[in-house]
Amino acid sequence: MNLVIDVGNTLVKLAVFDSGILKHKKTCVKADFLTTLSDFFENFPSINNCIVSSVAHFSEQQFSKLKKLCSVLLLDHTTKVPFINKYKTPQTLGMDRIALASAATHLYPNKNMLVIDAGTCITYDFISSEKEYMGGSISPGISLRYKSLHTFTDKLPLLEANNSKLLTGNNTATSIHTGVVNGVLYEIDGFIEAYKNNYENLTVILTGGDAHFLRDTIKNDIFANSNFLLEGLNHILEYNKH
């Protein structure tokens, strides 16, 4: 069994895979990580390999505890991956984007892939049918756009995301909702159309925390997969066993 750990800025995601099948996953705050980790090994004693992807600080105490429990692979830009990395500054490429590219090449071989991760930021990653990671784009996510409107103006309120389905807002709140949500939707559809015009047989994956909020209102055909990053990390772990 494999344990996959994705360490974010405030939350940690843990998932157990057995022969490539996701068996269990849980999200916890960083303060509860060691307790959650103990629970995982108690419930799944067959875990013998682990991969850690961290975009934030992963303490030496946490790492030491983990190494006592199983074999650990800490993902970084030197880790062997199942694609050709064409990014000009590979050392700056986020671990999350590496995992997404790995999932794309594993689950959709020999296809042109656009992976859209809608979270705090919205990332767009393009992987060619030749398994070449070409790069992509980064833009502010939905919550970041709401927060920026409130933070950098004097009078605009901070609102929770709401897909009002309006084109024209008729008050301040609905104007913000239509501006933020429609802006994101038009951006995503625009990127998809642009890639379709340049690459044949394009497959589009939408993942991330806001994927399900957005998926039913995107005009283009997409596959929504909330576990895509976890699956990519598991594939990297398997790839490095050989």
Steps between C-alpha positions, in 0.01 A plus 500: 500500500606857427442809709476831315543825696432841347604782732340837428529835671234423763368151424654158448339233280578134563392212278556125491538317169500125452601374153417842355155517660420782743380331819474787746577870526479768765579868535625647826653821630877495549470490879316166476738340249689266736178377661341442160815324382486260795136425422589416139769252599272346762221452245729405210798311648602376152625846398866461410571790262420870516541810286491853641426805289528828685444858388551616860723414794513131594674480837792273581294351783225402258748363247688299765176348629403399148837343420467275804174363365581432133723577202457867403548684170509879535394650167721775358619617158767225488251214548464265205169567321318326211513798264755721328519832682538787251450771763790745475531535878419147626620584850215754533225269376250429777471148636127509437553570130756218478244262652226614261725450198588153625133407537430626148774294337399190696122515461484647149805372308569627148253787530536876511393597852397826662471466879319782679539512877247741653612575853652802673658565162379364169779318322497383140749228405550366149649156433547393139418161352877435502496522884669840496404743774503839328389732782181699536348792684421620852218737592311595819237252618141580589551570872811706424301720262227562756760582767696734274190704414432548870862553609606750234187716491339715766136395474459166326388226742659159544256243361480122486509346153158482339429393145199725443480412126433867426676682220417848631520566872229737626663592834848500649487140623370349176741716299790353697366145461451534125837668459698242697325178402431587136852637471640163611266306271580715196870468579483120522291464185734742321808298591332175394397645163849640439662163571243321284589729213866407535487131594286218364316252721537709812386340826418742783505410869356730766609440857554693824277631776275704271468236228149389592386861542608575143456178303131531409536853363808453280390486136775267379512126561711418804565217743471603864723299734551624855765232570718569197793643698496213751495250215796677342701481822424131533619442143828685569552278804439186292724633223789546745474145634648363178 
